[in-house]
Amino acid sequence: MLIEAGLVKAKRCDALLAEANELTAIVVSSIKTSRRNGPKSPSKSSRAAR
């Protein structure tokens, strides 16, 4: 939006946009893996740590 509004030059945002795209890909991949593996019950050691 900042670029489209002419408030910031696109070149200034390139690194930030690349980082945002990488983080989005990581989160999406994590969600897909979680859904594929299904819910798992917590181990006894993680319950005891509470």
C-alpha positions in Angstrom: 0.0 0.0 0.0 2.8 2.4 0.8 4.4 1.7 -2.6 1.1 2.1 -4.5 0.4 5.3 -2.7 3.8 6.6 -3.7 4.9 7.2 -0.1 7.8 4.7 -0.3 9.9 3.7 -3.3 9.7 0.0 -4.3 13.4 -0.5 -4.1 13.4 0.5 -0.4 10.9 -2.3 0.4 12.4 -5.1 -1.6 14.3 -6.7 1.3 11.3 -6.3 3.6 8.9 -7.9 1.1 11.3 -10.8 0.5 11.5 -11.4 4.2 7.7 -11.3 4.5 7.4 -13.8 1.7 9.9 -16.1 3.3 8.1 -16.0 6.7 4.8 -16.6 5.0 6.2 -19.7 3.2 7.6 -21.0 6.5 4.3 -20.6 8.3 2.3 -22.2 5.5 4.7 -25.1 5.4 4.4 -25.5 9.2 0.6 -25.5 9.0 0.6 -28.1 6.2 2.9 -30.3 8.1 0.8 -30.0 11.2 -2.4 -30.9 9.4 -0.7 -33.8 7.6 0.7 -35.3 10.9 -2.6 -34.8 12.7 -3.1 -34.0 16.4 -0.9 -35.8 18.8 -1.4 -36.1 22.5 1.3 -34.4 24.6 4.0 -36.5 26.1 4.2 -37.2 29.8 7.3 -35.1 30.2 5.7 -32.0 28.6 2.6 -32.4 30.9 4.8 -32.7 34.0 6.6 -29.5 33.1 3.4 -27.4 33.7 
